[in-house]
Amino acid sequence: MFELERVGSGLLHNKPKLTTVQAMFGFDRKLTHYINEYPNIFLGSPNITSTHQMFHECQNLAVGEQGLGQMMDPLVNLTTCSYMFYGCEYNLNCDIPEGFLSNNTKLVKMNGMFQRCRKLPRIPKCMFNKAGELKKFPNLTKAVGVFAECNAMEGVVDSTFFLGAEALTNIGMEVEDNILLATSRYPAEGFFQNTKITGYFETFLNVLPNVQNVSGLFRKCTQLKDCWNYKGNVETTRSNSISEDLFISNKYVNDLHSMFNGCAKIEGHIPNGLFDN
């Protein structure tokens, strides 16, 4: 599909037999009006397991006033949403709601979900839980390059960002074959690579006790400077940009190459105890 401009907002409503929409609109670079007409596009279709590459490189895809809303909530059996919005570069400029994936607890993989969405404005506080919730994602092991090259994305990585996703082992750089839509490969890019985020809470990795690969996590984040922590209930920044407690709960980490590569505003020193675990 290369020439569609609009799709009926009820196209995927109440389709309980539907199990996959992968690559459905891939490379439709004229498609602009779909999510913005009705953000809960999957209502009544709970058995979809894959949205892999659904809007892959739909460069002009836009959303309306309701933004992405709760569009993922009906997909309670979803196992992969990898590269769902990959390359939606020009008009996907809405906030990602807190706990956007909180109903998708069967997820296994979400590589590159928003990779190269260059207009997303802010990082969400938490991807997997809404305030007051504690959902668990026991099968989710891979989340590679999710916000890589989201050049406009600002904010701070909150201590709760990965809350609920304790099973994750790989949030690092990885080359993956783009099997459905091209013969090329997805580039190996870090999770927050080349965003405008300015800092992170020193404990944000603590909720990932099984993580092994964090390579390229902040690669090319040229605005990254502050390491935040809590003193009592008050948020403060450390004078040192890298905390000694960054990996305190991550005894399985074995790959962190290029983690801070290109972070020109990092200040202070590398703590002696950084790798004690």
C-alpha positions as CSV (number, residue, x, y, z in Angstrom):
1,M,0.0,0.0,0.0
2,F,1.7,3.2,-1.2
3,E,-1.1,5.7,-2.1
4,L,-3.7,5.5,0.7
5,E,-4.4,8.8,2.4
6,R,-7.3,7.8,4.7
7,V,-8.6,4.5,6.1
8,G,-12.0,4.1,7.7
9,S,-11.7,4.5,11.4
10,G,-13.8,1.4,12.1
11,L,-11.7,-0.9,9.9
12,L,-10.3,-3.0,12.8
13,H,-13.2,-2.7,15.2
14,N,-14.9,-5.8,16.5
15,K,-12.8,-8.3,14.6
16,P,-12.3,-11.1,17.2
17,K,-10.9,-13.5,14.7
18,L,-8.1,-11.1,13.6
19,T,-4.7,-12.2,14.9
20,T,-2.2,-10.1,13.1
21,V,-1.9,-6.7,11.4
22,Q,1.8,-6.8,10.8
23,A,3.1,-4.6,8.0
24,M,-0.5,-3.7,7.2
25,F,0.3,-0.1,6.0
26,G,4.0,-0.3,5.7
27,F,5.7,2.3,3.5
28,D,2.4,4.1,2.8
29,R,4.0,7.5,2.9
30,K,0.8,9.3,2.0
31,L,-1.2,8.0,4.9
32,T,-2.0,10.9,7.2
33,H,-5.5,10.3,8.6
34,Y,-6.0,7.2,10.5
35,I,-5.2,7.3,14.2
36,N,-6.3,10.9,14.4
37,E,-9.8,10.0,13.5
38,Y,-10.3,7.5,16.3
39,P,-7.4,6.6,18.6
40,N,-8.8,3.4,20.0
41,I,-8.6,1.7,16.6
42,F,-8.4,-1.9,18.0
43,L,-11.6,-1.8,20.1
44,G,-13.3,-5.2,20.1
45,S,-10.4,-7.0,18.5
46,P,-8.5,-8.5,21.5
47,N,-6.9,-11.5,19.8
48,I,-4.4,-9.5,17.7
49,T,-0.9,-10.8,18.7
50,S,1.3,-8.8,16.3
51,T,1.4,-5.2,15.2
52,H,4.9,-5.6,13.9
53,Q,5.7,-2.9,11.3
54,M,2.1,-1.9,11.1
55,F,2.8,1.7,10.2
56,H,6.5,1.2,9.2
57,E,7.8,4.3,7.5
58,C,4.3,5.9,7.2
59,Q,6.3,9.2,7.3
60,N,3.2,11.5,7.4
61,L,1.1,9.6,9.9
62,A,-0.5,12.0,12.3
63,V,-2.7,12.0,15.4
64,G,-5.4,14.4,16.5
65,E,-6.2,16.1,19.8
66,Q,-6.6,12.8,21.7
67,G,-3.2,11.7,20.6
68,L,-2.4,8.0,20.9
69,G,-4.9,7.7,23.7
70,Q,-5.6,4.2,24.8
71,M,-5.2,2.6,21.4
72,M,-3.1,-0.3,22.7
73,D,-5.4,-1.2,25.7
74,P,-7.7,-3.7,23.8
75,L,-4.7,-5.8,22.7
76,V,-4.5,-8.0,25.7
77,N,-2.9,-10.8,23.8
78,L,-0.3,-8.8,22.0
79,T,3.2,-10.4,21.8
80,T,5.1,-8.1,19.5
81,C,4.8,-4.4,18.6
82,S,8.3,-4.1,17.2
83,Y,8.8,-1.3,14.6
84,M,5.1,-0.5,14.8
85,F,5.8,3.2,14.2
86,Y,9.3,3.0,12.9
87,G,10.1,6.0,10.7
88,C,6.9,8.0,11.3
89,E,9.1,11.1,11.0
90,Y,7.1,14.2,10.3
91,N,3.7,14.4,12.0
92,L,3.7,11.9,14.9
93,N,4.2,14.8,17.4
94,C,2.1,13.7,20.4
95,D,2.9,12.7,23.9
96,I,3.1,9.0,24.7
97,P,0.6,8.5,27.5
98,E,1.9,7.2,30.8
99,G,1.5,3.4,30.9
100,F,0.9,3.2,27.2
101,L,1.6,-0.5,27.1
102,S,0.1,-1.3,30.6
103,N,-2.6,-3.7,29.2
104,N,-0.2,-5.6,26.9
105,T,1.3,-7.8,29.6
106,K,1.9,-10.7,27.2
107,L,4.5,-8.8,25.2
108,V,7.7,-10.6,24.3
109,K,9.4,-8.0,22.1
110,M,9.0,-4.3,21.3
111,N,12.2,-3.5,19.4
112,G,12.2,-0.1,17.6
113,M,8.6,0.6,18.3
114,F,9.1,4.4,18.0
115,Q,12.5,4.4,16.4
116,R,13.1,7.4,14.1
117,C,9.9,9.1,15.1
118,R,11.7,12.5,15.0
119,K,8.8,14.7,16.3
120,L,7.9,12.9,19.5
121,P,8.2,15.7,22.1
122,R,8.6,14.1,25.5
123,I,9.6,10.8,27.2
124,P,6.8,9.2,29.2
125,K,7.3,8.7,32.9
126,C,6.6,5.0,32.7
127,M,6.0,2.9,29.6
128,F,4.4,-0.1,31.3
129,N,2.5,1.1,34.3
130,K,0.1,3.9,35.1
131,A,0.1,5.7,38.4
132,G,-1.1,3.4,41.2
133,E,-0.7,0.2,39.1
134,L,1.9,-2.6,39.2
135,K,1.5,-4.7,36.0
136,K,4.1,-7.4,35.2
137,F,5.5,-8.3,31.8
138,P,7.0,-11.7,32.5
139,N,7.8,-12.6,28.9
140,L,9.2,-9.3,27.7
141,T,12.9,-9.8,27.2
142,K,13.8,-7.5,24.2
143,A,13.4,-3.8,23.9
144,V,16.0,-2.6,21.5
145,G,16.2,1.0,20.1
146,V,12.7,1.9,21.1
147,F,13.3,5.7,21.1
148,A,16.4,5.8,19.0
149,E,16.8,8.9,16.8
150,C,13.7,10.5,18.3
151,N,15.6,13.8,17.8
152,A,13.0,16.1,19.5
153,M,12.4,14.0,22.6
154,E,13.1,15.9,25.8
155,G,12.8,15.1,29.5
156,V,14.4,12.9,32.2
157,V,14.4,9.1,32.4
158,D,12.3,8.5,35.6
159,S,13.1,5.9,38.2
160,T,9.8,4.1,37.2
161,F,10.3,4.1,33.4
162,F,10.9,0.4,33.2
163,L,8.7,-0.6,36.2
164,G,7.0,-3.9,35.5
165,A,9.5,-5.0,32.8
166,E,11.8,-6.9,35.2
167,A,12.3,-9.8,32.6
168,L,14.1,-7.5,30.1
169,T,17.6,-8.8,29.2
170,N,18.4,-6.7,26.2
171,I,17.8,-3.0,25.8
172,G,21.1,-2.5,24.0
173,M,22.2,-2.1,20.4
174,E,21.4,-4.9,18.0
175,V,21.2,-5.4,14.3
176,E,18.0,-7.0,13.2
177,D,16.8,-8.2,9.9
178,N,13.9,-6.3,8.4
179,I,12.3,-9.5,7.1
180,L,8.9,-8.3,6.0
181,L,9.4,-5.1,4.2
182,A,12.9,-4.9,2.9
183,T,16.1,-6.8,2.3
184,S,18.1,-4.4,4.4
185,R,18.7,-4.5,8.2
186,Y,17.6,-2.2,10.9
187,P,20.5,-0.2,12.2
188,A,22.0,-1.0,15.6
189,E,20.9,2.0,17.7
190,G,20.7,2.6,21.4
191,F,17.5,2.8,23.3
192,F,17.6,6.6,23.8
193,Q,20.1,7.3,21.1
194,N,20.2,10.9,19.7
195,T,17.4,12.3,21.8
196,K,17.4,15.6,23.7
197,I,16.8,14.0,27.1
198,T,18.8,15.9,29.7
199,G,19.1,13.4,32.6
200,Y,18.2,10.2,34.3
201,F,17.4,9.0,37.8
202,E,20.3,7.0,39.2
203,T,18.0,4.1,40.1
204,F,16.2,3.7,36.7
205,L,18.0,0.5,35.9
206,N,17.5,-1.0,39.4
207,V,14.1,-2.5,38.4
208,L,15.9,-4.6,35.7
209,P,17.7,-7.3,37.7
210,N,18.1,-9.5,34.6
211,V,19.4,-7.0,32.1
212,Q,22.6,-8.0,30.3
213,N,22.9,-5.7,27.3
214,V,22.7,-1.9,27.8
215,S,25.0,-0.9,25.0
216,G,24.5,2.5,23.3
217,L,21.8,3.3,25.8
218,F,22.5,7.1,25.8
219,R,24.6,7.2,22.6
220,K,24.7,10.7,21.0
221,C,22.5,12.2,23.7
222,T,24.3,15.5,23.5
223,Q,22.1,17.3,26.1
224,L,22.5,14.6,28.7
225,K,24.0,16.1,31.8
226,D,22.1,15.5,35.1
227,C,22.0,12.4,37.3
228,W,18.9,12.8,39.5
229,N,18.2,11.2,42.9
230,Y,15.9,11.5,45.8
231,K,16.8,13.0,49.2
232,G,13.8,12.3,51.3
233,N,11.0,13.2,48.9
234,V,13.0,16.0,47.2
235,E,14.4,15.5,43.7
236,T,18.0,16.7,43.5
237,T,20.9,16.3,41.0
238,R,24.3,15.0,41.8
239,S,27.4,17.0,40.9
240,N,28.7,13.9,39.2
241,S,26.8,12.9,36.0
242,I,27.4,9.1,36.5
243,S,26.2,7.6,39.8
244,E,28.1,4.9,41.6
245,D,24.7,3.2,42.1
246,L,23.8,3.1,38.4
247,F,24.3,-0.7,38.1
248,I,23.9,-1.6,41.8
249,S,21.1,-4.2,41.0
250,N,22.3,-5.3,37.6
251,K,24.8,-8.1,38.3
252,Y,24.3,-9.7,34.9
253,V,25.3,-6.7,32.8
254,N,27.9,-7.9,30.2
255,D,27.7,-5.3,27.4
256,L,27.7,-1.6,27.9
257,H,29.8,-0.5,24.9
258,S,29.0,3.1,23.7
259,M,26.6,3.6,26.6
260,F,27.5,7.3,27.0
261,N,29.3,7.7,23.6
262,G,28.9,11.3,22.4
263,C,27.4,12.6,25.6
264,A,29.5,15.8,25.6
265,K,27.9,17.4,28.7
266,I,28.6,14.5,31.1
267,E,30.5,15.9,34.0
268,G,32.6,14.7,36.9
269,H,34.4,11.4,37.1
270,I,33.8,7.7,36.6
271,P,33.1,6.3,40.1
272,N,35.5,3.7,41.5
273,G,32.6,1.5,42.6
274,L,30.6,1.6,39.3
275,F,31.2,-2.0,38.4
276,D,31.4,-3.5,41.9
277,N,28.5,-5.8,41.3
